[in-house]
Amino acid sequence: MIMFIVVLAGSYLLGSIPFGYLIGRIAGIDIRKVGSCNIGATNVVRVLGKRYGYAVFLLDFFKGFGAVKLSMLLAMRSPPDWNSPELFGSIAAVSSIVGHSYPPWLKFKGGKGVATSAGALLALTAVGGLIWFGIWIVIFWLTRYVSVASITAALLLPVVILVISWRNQSAKVIFYFSVCAAAVVIWRHRSNLSRLMHGTEPRFTRK
């Protein structure tokens, strides 16, 4: 039980590090007050440029990846009834995404969880992560909307996990993670869905 609490709390705290906000402060602005007012990589790219935005994406990505990998290592050192790497990894994945989306340091107003979800998913299942990222790339290329790509990829995530792991009994817990991750990401994109419906959602133009 203590190990469970350590994984849950540790992953949440790791995920809650607001890299977008911190990098914005380094650049001399409060990213929460410009653009879409979101601390995620997309808003940082729009406001500060690719150099800062890509750095935020990678840091947010490795929050999820690191939380899962560390938790799976802890699983190897746990008692036999708790030593499931998939279980520990899935708990860490969801906790890190929730931490990113609801950080206590910023009054629980964080990012939308896409980069952190991608990192966590890749750590849990490399094949699933690559397929999910491929879906995101294709949808973004077709629409030029980050939000549409993120929402579509989130909706298809449980399907992807179900298809690649339906014969693997121990991987079923990863499917439950995918449902939780998809729910958090879609919930965090409520404002984007509203703007899409009203035709006011900004898109990245082709150069």
Backbone as numpy.savetxt, mean C-alpha at the origin, in Angstrom:
# Nx Ny Nz CAx CAy CAz Cx Cy Cz
1.17 -15.03 21.81 0.34 -13.82 21.81 1.21 -12.55 21.81
2.32 -12.59 22.58 3.21 -11.43 22.62 3.79 -11.17 21.24
4.18 -12.24 20.53 4.73 -12.09 19.20 3.69 -11.51 18.24
2.45 -11.92 18.41 1.36 -11.40 17.58 1.22 -9.89 17.78
1.26 -9.45 19.03 1.14 -8.02 19.34 2.33 -7.24 18.79
3.52 -7.84 18.91 4.73 -7.18 18.38 4.61 -6.97 16.87
4.15 -8.00 16.15 4.00 -7.89 14.70 2.93 -6.86 14.35
1.81 -6.91 15.06 0.70 -6.00 14.78 1.11 -4.55 15.02
1.65 -4.27 16.20 2.02 -2.90 16.57 3.24 -2.42 15.79
4.25 -3.28 15.66 5.46 -2.88 14.95 5.20 -2.55 13.50
4.38 -3.37 12.84 4.08 -3.13 11.43 3.24 -1.86 11.26
2.31 -1.64 12.17 1.51 -0.41 12.12 2.41 0.82 12.25
3.33 0.79 13.21 4.20 1.94 13.43 5.15 2.16 12.26
5.67 1.07 11.70 6.53 1.20 10.53 5.75 1.81 9.36
4.54 1.31 9.16 3.72 1.83 8.07 3.29 3.27 8.28
3.25 3.71 9.53 2.76 5.05 9.83 3.80 6.15 9.62
5.04 5.79 9.28 6.06 6.82 9.03 5.64 7.62 7.80
5.35 8.92 7.94 4.79 9.71 6.83 5.88 10.29 5.93
6.46 9.45 5.09 7.58 9.89 4.27 7.20 11.04 3.34
5.99 11.01 2.80 5.56 12.10 1.93 5.56 13.43 2.65
5.05 13.43 3.86 5.03 14.66 4.67 6.46 15.09 5.02
7.30 14.15 5.42 8.67 14.47 5.83 9.49 15.02 4.66
9.37 14.41 3.50 10.11 14.89 2.34 9.57 16.25 1.89
8.27 16.45 2.02 7.71 17.77 1.73 8.30 18.83 2.64
8.45 18.50 3.90 9.05 19.44 4.86 10.51 19.72 4.50
11.23 18.69 4.08 12.61 18.89 3.65 12.67 19.86 2.46
11.67 19.75 1.57 11.61 20.62 0.40 11.03 22.00 0.73
10.58 22.18 1.97 10.11 23.48 2.41 8.63 23.72 2.30
7.82 22.65 2.14 6.37 22.83 2.07 5.67 21.81 2.95
4.41 22.09 3.25 3.55 21.13 3.92 2.68 20.50 2.84
3.01 19.28 2.44 2.33 18.63 1.32 0.84 18.46 1.58
0.42 18.56 2.84 -0.99 18.41 3.18 -1.80 19.65 2.81
-1.13 20.72 2.39 -1.83 21.98 2.10 -1.74 22.38 0.63
-1.18 21.53 -0.20 -1.05 21.85 -1.62 -1.52 20.67 -2.47
-1.86 20.94 -3.72 -2.33 19.89 -4.60 -3.60 19.24 -4.09
-3.57 17.92 -4.03 -4.73 17.19 -3.51 -4.70 17.08 -1.99
-3.67 17.64 -1.38 -3.49 17.64 0.09 -3.21 16.25 0.64
-2.85 15.32 -0.22 -2.53 13.96 0.20 -1.03 13.80 0.34
-0.58 12.96 1.28 0.85 12.80 1.51 1.47 11.71 0.65
0.69 11.13 -0.26 1.19 10.04 -1.09 2.09 10.50 -2.22
2.69 9.53 -2.90 3.67 9.81 -3.95 3.08 10.58 -5.12
1.82 10.30 -5.48 1.21 10.97 -6.62 1.15 12.47 -6.42
0.70 12.89 -5.26 0.62 14.33 -4.98 2.00 14.95 -4.91
2.97 14.21 -4.35 4.34 14.73 -4.28 4.92 14.91 -5.68
4.64 13.97 -6.58 5.11 14.11 -7.97 4.53 15.37 -8.60
3.24 15.58 -8.41 2.58 16.73 -9.03 3.11 18.05 -8.46
3.38 18.08 -7.16 3.76 19.33 -6.51 5.27 19.57 -6.58
6.06 18.53 -6.30 7.51 18.71 -6.17 8.32 18.10 -7.30
7.69 17.29 -8.14 8.41 16.69 -9.25 8.75 15.23 -9.01
9.25 14.58 -10.07 9.50 13.14 -10.02 10.59 12.76 -9.02
11.62 13.59 -8.89 12.72 13.23 -7.99 12.22 12.97 -6.58
11.38 13.87 -6.09 10.82 13.71 -4.74 9.72 12.65 -4.72
8.87 12.66 -5.73 7.75 11.73 -5.76 8.17 10.28 -5.84
9.17 9.99 -6.67 9.65 8.61 -6.78 10.31 8.15 -5.49
10.99 9.08 -4.82 11.61 8.74 -3.53 10.55 8.36 -2.52
9.45 9.12 -2.50 8.34 8.82 -1.58 7.75 7.47 -1.91
7.55 7.19 -3.21 6.98 5.90 -3.60 7.85 4.75 -3.10
9.16 4.84 -3.32 10.05 3.76 -2.91 10.07 3.58 -1.39
10.09 4.69 -0.66 10.09 4.59 0.79 8.78 3.99 1.31
7.66 4.41 0.74 6.37 3.84 1.14 6.28 2.37 0.74
6.83 2.04 -0.41 6.86 0.66 -0.88 7.62 -0.23 0.10
8.79 0.23 0.52 9.62 -0.59 1.40 9.09 -0.64 2.83
8.17 0.26 3.20 7.50 0.10 4.50 6.71 -1.20 4.52
5.92 -1.41 3.48 5.13 -2.64 3.40 6.00 -3.86 3.22
6.98 -3.76 2.33 7.88 -4.89 2.06 8.66 -5.27 3.31
9.22 -4.28 3.99 10.02 -4.53 5.19 9.20 -5.10 6.33
7.99 -4.57 6.52 7.12 -5.06 7.60 6.81 -6.54 7.40
6.51 -6.93 6.17 6.17 -8.33 5.89 7.38 -9.24 6.07
8.52 -8.85 5.50 9.71 -9.70 5.58 10.18 -9.88 7.02
10.18 -8.79 7.79 10.60 -8.89 9.19 9.65 -9.79 9.98
8.37 -9.66 9.72 7.38 -10.47 10.44 7.48 -11.95 10.07
7.78 -12.23 8.82 7.94 -13.63 8.40 9.19 -14.24 9.03
10.22 -13.43 9.22 11.41 -13.92 9.92 11.09 -14.22 11.38
10.28 -13.36 12.00 9.87 -13.61 13.39 9.07 -14.89 13.51
8.29 -15.19 12.47 7.47 -16.41 12.49 8.34 -17.65 12.60
9.52 -17.58 12.00 10.43 -18.74 12.04 10.94 -19.01 13.46
10.89 -17.99 14.31 11.40 -18.12 15.68 10.28 -18.26 16.70
9.05 -18.44 16.23 7.91 -18.52 17.13 7.59 -19.97 17.48
6.77 -20.18 18.52 6.34 -21.55 18.87 5.63 -22.20 17.70
5.59 -23.53 17.67 5.01 -24.26 16.53 3.60 -23.85 16.16
2.77 -23.49 17.15 1.39 -23.14 16.83 1.25 -21.73 16.28
2.35 -20.96 16.22 2.29 -19.59 15.69 3.28 -19.38 14.55
3.94 -20.44 14.10 5.05 -20.24 13.18 4.63 -20.29 11.71
3.55 -19.63 11.37 3.10 -19.55 9.99 3.60 -18.26 9.36
4.58 -18.33 8.46 5.08 -17.11 7.82 3.98 -16.36 7.06
3.08 -17.11 6.40 2.01 -16.45 5.65 1.08 -15.67 6.58
0.77 -16.26 7.76 -0.11 -15.59 8.71 0.54 -14.33 9.25
1.77 -14.46 9.71 2.49 -13.30 10.25 2.67 -12.23 9.18
3.03 -12.67 7.97 3.23 -11.72 6.89 1.96 -10.99 6.52
0.83 -11.69 6.50 -0.44 -11.07 6.15 -0.89 -10.08 7.22
-0.68 -10.44 8.49 -1.01 -9.51 9.58 -0.17 -8.25 9.46
1.12 -8.44 9.19 2.02 -7.29 9.04 1.63 -6.43 7.85
1.23 -7.08 6.76 0.85 -6.35 5.55 -0.34 -5.44 5.81
-1.39 -5.99 6.38 -2.59 -5.19 6.65 -2.27 -4.08 7.66
-1.50 -4.40 8.68 -1.17 -3.40 9.71 -0.36 -2.25 9.13
0.59 -2.56 8.25 1.41 -1.50 7.66 0.58 -0.61 6.74
-0.37 -1.19 6.02 -1.24 -0.41 5.14 -2.15 0.51 5.96
-2.70 -0.04 7.04 -3.54 0.78 7.92 -2.71 1.89 8.56
-1.48 1.57 8.97 -0.60 2.58 9.54 -0.31 3.70 8.57
-0.06 3.34 7.30 0.19 4.36 6.27 -1.04 5.23 6.04
-2.21 4.61 6.04 -3.45 5.34 5.76 -3.93 6.16 6.94
-3.61 5.70 8.15 -4.09 6.38 9.35 -2.94 6.56 10.37
-1.96 7.41 10.05 -0.82 7.60 10.96 -1.19 8.47 12.16
-0.86 8.06 13.36 -1.21 8.86 14.55 -0.50 10.20 14.58
0.65 10.30 13.90 1.45 11.53 13.92 0.78 12.66 13.13
-0.13 12.31 12.22 -0.79 13.32 11.38 -2.30 13.30 11.59
-2.70 13.06 12.84 -4.12 13.03 13.19 -4.89 12.00 12.36
-4.22 10.87 12.07 -4.80 9.73 11.36 -5.25 10.09 9.93
-4.57 11.07 9.33 -4.86 11.44 7.95 -3.62 11.18 7.11
-3.57 10.00 6.49 -2.39 9.60 5.75 -2.63 9.42 4.28
-1.85 8.53 3.66 -1.96 8.29 2.23 -3.02 7.26 1.90
-2.99 6.79 0.67 -4.05 5.90 0.20 -3.62 4.44 0.12
-2.38 4.16 0.48 -1.96 2.79 0.71 -1.53 1.99 -0.50
-1.44 2.62 -1.68 -1.13 1.85 -2.89 0.32 1.37 -2.88
1.27 2.27 -2.65 2.69 1.88 -2.67 2.99 0.88 -1.56
2.45 1.12 -0.37 2.68 0.21 0.75 2.06 -1.15 0.49
0.88 -1.16 -0.13 0.23 -2.42 -0.50 1.07 -3.19 -1.51
1.63 -2.46 -2.48 2.46 -3.11 -3.50 3.68 -3.77 -2.87
4.32 -3.07 -1.94 5.49 -3.64 -1.28 5.13 -4.85 -0.45
4.04 -4.76 0.30 3.60 -5.89 1.13 3.24 -7.09 0.27
2.54 -6.85 -0.83 2.13 -7.94 -1.71 3.33 -8.63 -2.33
4.30 -7.85 -2.80 5.49 -8.43 -3.41 6.26 -9.29 -2.41
6.28 -8.86 -1.15 6.97 -9.63 -0.11 6.23 -10.94 0.18
4.91 -10.92 0.09 4.11 -12.11 0.36 4.15 -13.10 -0.79
4.02 -12.58 -2.01 4.01 -13.43 -3.19 4.55 -12.65 -4.37
5.75 -13.02 -4.80 6.39 -12.28 -5.88 5.58 -12.34 -7.17
5.03 -13.49 -7.48 4.23 -13.65 -8.70 2.99 -12.76 -8.65
2.29 -12.82 -7.52 1.09 -11.99 -7.37 1.42 -10.51 -7.44
2.53 -10.13 -6.81 2.92 -8.72 -6.83 3.23 -8.23 -8.23
3.94 -9.05 -9.01 4.29 -8.65 -10.38 3.06 -8.57 -11.28
2.14 -9.51 -11.12 0.90 -9.48 -11.91 0.10 -8.24 -11.54
-0.02 -7.97 -10.25 -0.77 -6.80 -9.78 -0.16 -5.51 -10.33
1.17 -5.43 -10.29 1.85 -4.23 -10.79 1.64 -4.11 -12.30
1.65 -5.24 -13.00 1.41 -5.21 -14.44 0.02 -4.68 -14.76
-0.98 -5.10 -13.98 -2.34 -4.60 -14.17 -2.38 -3.09 -13.96
-1.71 -2.64 -12.91 -1.70 -1.19 -12.61 -1.09 -0.41 -13.77
0.04 -0.90 -14.29 0.73 -0.22 -15.39 -0.16 -0.13 -16.63
-0.81 -1.22 -16.98 -1.66 -1.26 -18.18 -2.83 -0.28 -18.04
-3.51 -0.31 -16.89 -4.67 0.57 -16.70 -4.22 2.03 -16.69
-3.10 2.31 -16.06 -2.61 3.69 -16.06 -2.23 4.15 -17.46
-1.59 3.28 -18.23 -1.18 3.62 -19.58 -2.40 3.91 -20.46
-3.47 3.17 -20.24 -4.68 3.35 -21.05 -5.47 4.59 -20.64
-5.50 4.90 -19.36 -6.38 5.97 -18.87 -5.65 7.24 -18.46
-4.38 7.09 -18.05 -3.58 8.18 -17.48 -4.12 8.67 -16.14
-4.99 7.90 -15.53 -5.49 8.21 -14.19 -4.82 7.28 -13.18
-4.08 7.84 -12.23 -3.49 7.03 -11.17 -4.58 6.38 -10.33
-5.62 7.14 -10.05 -6.70 6.63 -9.20 -7.43 5.46 -9.85
-7.70 5.55 -11.15 -8.39 4.47 -11.85 -7.52 3.21 -11.85
-6.23 3.39 -12.10 -5.31 2.24 -12.08 -5.27 1.61 -10.70
-5.23 2.44 -9.66 -5.13 1.93 -8.29 -6.41 1.21 -7.87
-7.56 1.79 -8.20 -8.84 1.19 -7.81 -9.06 -0.12 -8.57
-8.77 -0.11 -9.87 -8.95 -1.33 -10.67 -8.03 -2.44 -10.19
-6.77 -2.10 -9.95 -5.83 -3.10 -9.47 -6.25 -3.65 -8.11
-6.78 -2.77 -7.25 -7.26 -3.22 -5.93 -8.43 -4.17 -6.07
-9.36 -3.86 -6.97 -10.52 -4.72 -7.17 -10.12 -6.11 -7.69
-9.09 -6.13 -8.53 -8.67 -7.39 -9.14 -7.68 -8.17 -8.28
-7.15 -7.53 -7.24 -6.15 -8.20 -6.40 -6.64 -9.52 -5.82
-7.81 -9.58 -5.18 -8.25 -10.88 -4.63 -8.40 -11.95 -5.72
-8.81 -11.54 -6.91 -8.97 -12.49 -8.02 -7.60 -13.05 -8.41
-6.61 -12.16 -8.51 -5.26 -12.58 -8.86 -4.72 -13.59 -7.84
-4.88 -13.26 -6.56 -4.37 -14.14 -5.49 -5.11 -15.47 -5.50
-6.41 -15.44 -5.74 -7.19 -16.67 -5.76 -6.74 -17.58 -6.90
-6.48 -17.00 -8.06 -6.08 -17.79 -9.22 -4.71 -18.43 -9.03
-3.75 -17.67 -8.49 -2.38 -18.21 -8.40 -2.17 -19.10 -7.18
-3.11 -19.10 -6.23 -2.89 -19.87 -5.01 -4.02 -20.83 -4.66
-4.90 -21.12 -5.62 -6.08 -21.91 -5.28 -5.74 -23.36 -4.90
-4.57 -23.84 -5.29 -4.16 -25.20 -4.92 -3.31 -25.22 -3.66
-2.92 -24.06 -3.20 -2.02 -23.97 -2.04 -2.83 -23.61 -0.79
-3.05 -24.58 0.07 -3.87 -24.37 1.25 -3.25 -23.33 2.19
-1.93 -23.36 2.33 -1.27 -22.43 3.26 -1.31 -21.00 2.77
-1.58 -20.78 1.48 -1.60 -19.42 0.92 -2.99 -18.79 1.00
-3.97 -19.52 1.54 -5.32 -18.95 1.62 -5.35 -17.69 2.47
-4.50 -17.64 3.49 -4.47 -16.47 4.36 -4.06 -15.23 3.57
-3.24 -15.41 2.52 -2.85 -14.28 1.67 -4.06 -13.75 0.91
-4.98 -14.64 0.55 -6.21 -14.19 -0.09 -7.00 -13.27 0.83
-7.09 -13.63 2.12 -7.80 -12.78 3.07 -7.11 -11.43 3.21
-5.76 -11.43 3.17 -5.03 -10.16 3.17 -5.43 -9.33 1.96
-5.50 -9.98 0.79 -5.79 -9.24 -0.43 -7.16 -8.57 -0.37
-8.13 -9.23 0.26 -9.47 -8.64 0.42 -9.39 -7.42 1.32
-8.68 -7.55 2.44 -8.54 -6.42 3.37 -7.79 -5.25 2.73
-6.70 -5.56 2.02 -5.92 -4.51 1.36 -6.75 -3.79 0.31
-7.49 -4.56 -0.48 -8.35 -3.95 -1.51 -9.39 -3.04 -0.88
-9.98 -3.48 0.23 -11.00 -2.68 0.90 -10.42 -1.35 1.40
-9.23 -1.40 2.00 -8.61 -0.17 2.52 -8.28 0.79 1.38
-7.67 0.26 0.30 -7.28 1.12 -0.83 -8.50 1.76 -1.47
-9.54 0.99 -1.71 -10.74 1.54 -2.34 -11.43 2.55 -1.42
-11.49 2.26 -0.14 -12.09 3.18 0.81 -11.33 4.51 0.84
-10.00 4.44 0.76 -9.18 5.64 0.79 -9.30 6.45 -0.51
-9.86 5.85 -1.56 -10.03 6.56 -2.83 -11.45 7.09 -3.01
-12.17 7.27 -1.92 -13.55 7.77 -2.04 -13.61 9.12 -2.73
-12.71 10.02 -2.36 -12.71 11.36 -2.96 -12.38 11.30 -4.44
-11.50 10.38 -4.81 -11.15 10.22 -6.23 -12.36 9.72 -7.03
-13.09 8.79 -6.45 -14.29 8.28 -7.12 -15.29 9.40 -7.34
-15.44 10.27 -6.35 -16.36 11.40 -6.48 -15.91 12.34 -7.60
-14.60 12.63 -7.65 -14.09 13.51 -8.70 -14.21 12.86 -10.07
-14.00 11.56 -10.14 -14.17 10.87 -11.42 -15.61 10.96 -11.92
-16.54 10.84 -11.01 -17.95 10.93 -11.38 -18.32 12.33 -11.87
-17.64 13.35 -11.32 -17.94 14.73 -11.70 -17.00 15.25 -12.79
-16.08 14.40 -13.24 -15.19 14.79 -14.32 -14.11 15.78 -13.92
-13.76 15.83 -12.65 -12.76 16.80 -12.17 -11.47 16.13 -11.69
-11.37 14.84 -11.87 -10.16 14.14 -11.44 -9.00 14.46 -12.39
-7.85 14.95 -11.89 -6.73 15.26 -12.78 -6.06 13.99 -13.27
-5.57 14.07 -14.49 -4.85 12.93 -15.05 -3.45 13.37 -15.48
-2.55 12.38 -15.58 -1.21 12.68 -16.07 -1.25 12.71 -17.60
-0.83 13.81 -18.18 -0.85 13.95 -19.63 0.35 13.25 -20.25
0.19 12.79 -21.45 1.29 12.16 -22.16 2.24 13.23 -22.68
3.55 12.96 -22.60 4.53 13.90 -23.10 5.21 13.33 -24.33
